[in-house]
Amino acid sequence: MQEKGRLAIREERLRKLLLSGLAGDAQAYRTFLQEMSAHLRAFLRKRLVRLPDEVEDLVQESLLAIHNKRHTYDIGQPLTPWIHAIAKYKLVDLLRRRAGHEQVSDSIDERFDLEAPPEIEAADARRDLGKLLARLPDNQRLPIVHCKLEGLSVAEASKRTGMSESAVKVGVHRGLKALAALVKREA
């Protein structure tokens, strides 16, 4: 539990530094890049045990990409998954270059431990679910949020939304069906 707390504190610190930097605070942005360098170095060292000489180049490439794409960061989302995604793309680019542009196999994720840690996968899932739910009308989205995500009873969701209990039940059913269709279309 202490580790999760430390990760959350680091995430919030980096996020605040980036947001301050985006707002024009040059010192905060410099500090963000310095701290992000150390974070990326550790992240990439763990994945490039067999290619230690490549770590520093990838850190620099990742920082440059972060800088160039900083305007695309969604401030409502966790920072670390966004950063790790950029670093993973840079790592895959490196592996493709080293393979002489041969097709890089699906085993890259396994060989170089590119799978996201559980807390990042959970954050990604929350973000993706939030985006899908935002596409539903309120009469479907709200019952799902209250009943399925928050764990409220149908009666409690009915009181909170002002919908009848039967409308809440129908909203959940239709909303889940609509979500399944959205996921199927996206896949």
N, C-alpha and C positions, 0 to 999 in steps of 0.2 A: 504493500500500500504506500510506503514511503516513496518508492520509485515512481509510482503514478503521480504522487503529489509533486515531486521534483520535476517530472516531465511537464505537468500542467503549469507550474510556475515558469519554467523555461519557455514553454510555448507562449504564454501570455506576455512575458518580457520581450521576446523576439517580435511578437505581433505588434506590441506598443511601439517598439523602436521603428519597425517598418512603417507603421501608420504615421508616426511623427515625421519620419523621413519623407514620406509621400506628401505630407503637409508642408514641407519646405525646411525642416530642421536638418541641416547638413550634418551636424555632429551626431544626432541620433541615427542618421542613415549610415554614417561611417562606423558607428558602434555596431549597428545591425550587421553590416557586411563583415566586420571582424569576428563577431560572435558566430555568424552563420558560417564563416570559413572553418572555424573549429568544429562546428557541428557537422558540416559536410565532410570534413577530413575524416572524422570518426566514422560517419555513415559509409563512406566509400572505402576506407581502409578495411573495414569488416568484410566488404564484398569483393575486394581486390587483393586478397591475401597472396594469390599467385602472380599478381601484377603490381607490386608495390610502387614501382617507378612511375606508374600511370596516375597515381592518386592525386598528386599536386596539380597536374594538367587538368584533370577532371574537376577538381575543386574550382580552378580558375574559369574553366568553361561553364560550369554550373553557375558560378557567381555572375558571370557576364550574361548568361541567359536569364537569370533572375532579375538582374538590373534591366535588361531589355524588355522583359515581360512584366515588370512590376505593376504596370497599369492594368493588367488582366487579373490581378489578385482580387478575389471577391472578399471584401472585408467582413462579411457575415459568416465566413467559413474558417475552419482551423488553418493555420499557416503551414504547419509541418507537412501535411499530406501534399500540399501544393509544391513545396520545396523538394520533397522526396521524388515527386513525379518528374520534375525537371531534371534532377540528378540522375534518375533512372533512364530517362531518354538519352542523356549525355553518355551514360555508361553503355547503353545498347549501341549508340552510334560508334563508340570506341571499339566495341567488340566486332561490329560489322566491318569497320576499317581494318582491324587486325586480321579478320578472316578473308581479307582481299575481296570484299563485296560479295562473298558467297552468301547463300541464304543462311541466316543464323537460325539455329534450331530452337524448338520450343523448350529445350532443356536449359536455356540460359537462365530462366527464373530459378531453377533448382541449383544449377552450378554456381551462380553468383549471388544466391540468397536475395533475389529481388522482390520476394513476397513482402508485402507490407506487414508491419507488426499489428497485432490484433486491435490495439487502440486506434491505429490509423485506418484500418479496414472498417472499424465501427464508425469513425468520423466520416469516411467516404460513403458508407451505406446511409447514414443519417442525411448527408448532403443530397445524395441521389434520391432518396425517398422524399425529402422536402421539395425537391424540384418536381418530382412526379405529382405529389399531392397538390402543389400550387396550380397544376393544370386542371384540377377537378373543380367543379362548382362547389360553393359553400355547403349546399345540402348533402353533398357526398363527402367532401373533405372533412368538415367539422365532426360528423359522427365517427369517422375513422380515427381521427386524432383523439377525440375524447374517449371512445370505447376501446379501441385497439391499442393505442399508444400510451394514453394516460391511465388506462385501466378503470375508467368510470363505468358505472352501471348504465343501462339504457335510461333508467329514470333520471339519474344524475345528468347524463348528457342531454336529456330532454329539457331539464330545467336550465342548464347552462346555455343551450342554443335557442330555446323558445320553440323548438319543434315538438310535435307530438311524439310519444314513444314509438308508435308504429312508423312514423316518418324517419326517426333515427334508425330503426332496424332496416328499413328499406334503403336509407342512405348508405349504411354500412355495406349492405349486400351489393347495391349498384356501384358504389364507390370501389369496392374490392374488385368487382368484375371489370370496371373501367381501368383500374390500375393494372390488372393482368393484361388487358388489351394494349395498354401503353407500353408495358414492358415487352410484350411480344413484338410490337411494331418496332421498338427501338433495337431489338436484338437482331 
